[in-house]
Amino acid sequence: MKMIAHHDSVSREAGQAFARLSRLRDEVARRLVLAFQPRPEGVRGPKWQALLGELRTPVEHWQARRRPCTDVVPPQAPSRPVMLLPGFGTHPARMKPLGRALEAAGHRVSDWGLGFNFGPSEDRFGRLCERVVTMARKEGEPLVLVGWSLGGIFAREVAKAHPEAVRMVITMGTPFSGDRRANNAWRAYQLIAGHSVDEPPIGQDMSAKPPVPTIALWSARDGIVSPRSSCGRKGERDLAIPMRCTHLGFAAHPDVAVMLKRLVAAF
């Protein structure tokens, strides 16, 4: 009897393992279909030369740090609570240089608290909203949200859902305007996030401006997101400011840090 029971147990475990493997195989196949969808006619991301230019990001940061400092921030600028939201596939640690610069200017900086950004889900968005509202209550004032790339989409949507908890939104290379495939990362996004860029769990109308001051930092040298998409159009943001950096450079470029300090001080 014991041998029969043991045999039945092994058979059940083997069946469950096979079922899990089958579901995994189906999920991988589904995501591969998403990743290899054709790009719509007439929609383009940055040219390949700009994409290759992203490799120069570390060199450009080194060169920028060697230039004479021209950082001028009003001496009486108030201290503000600031939250940094990372780009797709990145960890908040990538934005630490910006955080250190803002802290040196007297601001209270935190990250979004969700680890790596592998795309949105209703649960992750709900947790982020709860964190922003809780921190705003704790700080006694609304937060400045600084979102890099996909992090900027999160920031804009949080501000739409909870404008009382957000003082200002600053996006950096964020594809909130135009076609959602006007970039060189949408296939990787669909593969990893597991859903189409046309059917995200949040942000059905990404181009709609949040009801708070919204500023878009964009770069003509962006090799991942179309500058037109990250600059936006009138009515989709309050102000668009061009920067001279790569897409990856938004996370740590000294010039971006200077601009953030100026903007936070101005609002």
Residue pairs with C-beta under 8 A, 6 or more apart in sequence:
27 194
30 194
31 190
31 191
31 192
31 194
32 191
34 187
34 190
34 191
34 194
34 195
34 196
35 187
35 188
35 190
35 191
36 187
37 187
37 190
37 196
39 181
40 179
40 181
43 179
43 181
43 182
44 182
44 226
45 51
45 181
45 182
45 183
45 184
45 185
45 186
45 224
45 225
45 226
46 183
46 184
46 222
46 223
46 224
46 225
46 226
46 227
50 221
50 222
50 223
51 184
51 223
51 224
52 223
53 221
53 223
53 246
54 223
54 224
54 246
54 247
54 248
56 246
57 245
57 246
57 248
57 249
60 245
60 246
60 249
60 253
61 249
61 252
61 253
61 254
64 253
64 254
64 255
65 254
67 254
70 258
71 258
71 261
72 262
73 105
73 261
73 262
73 265
74 265
77 105
77 106
77 261
77 264
77 265
78 265
79 106
79 107
79 108
80 107
80 108
80 141
80 143
80 144
80 167
80 264
80 267
81 107
81 108
81 110
81 135
81 136
81 139
81 141
81 143
81 144
82 102
82 107
82 108
82 109
82 110
82 143
82 144
82 145
82 146
82 264
83 109
83 110
83 111
83 112
83 132
83 135
83 143
83 144
83 145
83 146
84 92
84 95
84 98
84 99
84 109
84 110
84 111
84 112
84 146
84 147
84 148
84 151
85 111
85 112
85 117
85 145
85 146
85 147
85 148
85 151
85 152
85 154
85 155
86 92
86 94
86 95
86 111
86 112
86 116
86 117
86 148
86 151
86 251
87 94
87 117
87 148
87 149
87 150
87 151
87 173
87 250
87 251
88 117
88 118
88 119
88 149
88 150
88 151
88 185
88 188
88 189
88 192
89 116
89 117
89 118
89 188
89 192
90 116
90 117
90 148
90 251
91 115
91 116
91 117
92 111
92 112
92 115
94 148
94 251
94 252
95 111
95 148
95 251
95 252
96 252
97 251
97 252
97 254
97 257
98 146
98 251
98 252
98 256
98 257
98 260
99 109
99 111
101 254
101 257
101 258
101 260
101 261
102 109
102 257
102 260
102 261
102 264
103 109
105 261
105 264
105 265
107 144
107 264
108 139
110 135
112 128
112 131
112 151
112 154
113 127
113 128
113 131
114 124
114 127
114 128
117 150
117 151
117 154
118 192
118 193
119 150
119 189
119 192
119 193
119 194
119 195
120 150
120 153
120 154
120 193
120 200
120 201
120 202
120 203
121 201
122 201
122 202
125 154
125 157
125 158
125 201
125 202
128 154
128 158
129 158
129 161
129 162
132 143
132 145
132 158
132 162
132 165
132 166
133 162
133 165
135 143
135 165
136 142
136 143
136 164
136 165
136 166
137 165
141 167
142 164
142 165
142 166
142 167
142 212
143 165
143 166
143 167
144 166
144 167
144 168
144 169
144 170
144 264
144 267
145 155
145 158
145 159
145 166
145 168
145 169
145 170
146 155
146 170
146 172
146 260
147 153
147 154
147 155
147 156
147 169
147 170
147 171
147 172
147 174
148 172
148 173
148 174
148 250
148 251
149 172
149 173
149 174
149 175
149 224
149 225
149 247
149 250
150 174
150 189
151 174
152 169
152 170
152 171
152 172
152 173
152 174
152 176
152 216
153 174
153 175
153 176
153 202
153 203
153 206
154 202
155 166
155 169
155 170
155 171
156 169
156 171
156 174
156 176
156 203
156 206
156 209
156 210
156 214
157 202
157 203
157 206
157 210
158 165
158 166
159 166
159 169
159 210
159 211
159 212
159 214
160 208
160 210
160 211
163 210
163 211
163 212
166 210
166 212
167 212
167 213
167 267
168 212
168 213
168 214
168 215
168 263
168 264
168 267
169 210
169 212
169 213
169 214
169 215
170 215
170 216
170 217
170 260
170 263
171 214
171 215
171 216
171 217
171 230
171 237
172 217
172 230
172 243
172 250
172 251
172 256
173 217
173 218
173 219
173 222
173 224
173 225
173 230
173 247
173 250
174 216
174 225
174 230
175 182
175 183
175 206
175 225
175 226
175 229
175 230
176 206
176 207
176 216
176 229
176 230
176 232
176 236
176 237
177 206
177 207
177 228
177 229
177 230
177 231
177 232
177 233
177 236
178 207
178 226
178 228
178 229
179 229
180 186
180 197
180 198
180 206
181 197
182 225
182 226
182 228
182 229
183 224
183 225
183 226
183 229
184 223
184 224
184 225
185 224
185 225
186 197
189 197
190 196
190 197
195 201
207 232
207 233
207 236
208 236
209 235
209 236
209 237
209 238
213 238
213 267
214 237
214 238
214 239
215 237
215 238
215 239
215 240
215 241
215 263
216 230
216 231
216 232
216 237
216 239
216 240
216 241
217 230
217 240
217 241
217 242
217 243
217 250
217 256
217 259
218 227
218 230
218 231
218 232
218 240
218 241
218 242
218 243
219 227
219 230
219 242
219 243
219 244
219 245
219 246
219 247
219 249
219 250
220 227
220 242
221 244
221 245
221 246
222 230
222 246
222 247
223 246
223 247
224 247
224 248
225 247
231 240
231 242
232 240
241 259
243 250
243 253
243 255
243 256
243 259
244 255
245 253
245 255
245 256
249 256
250 256
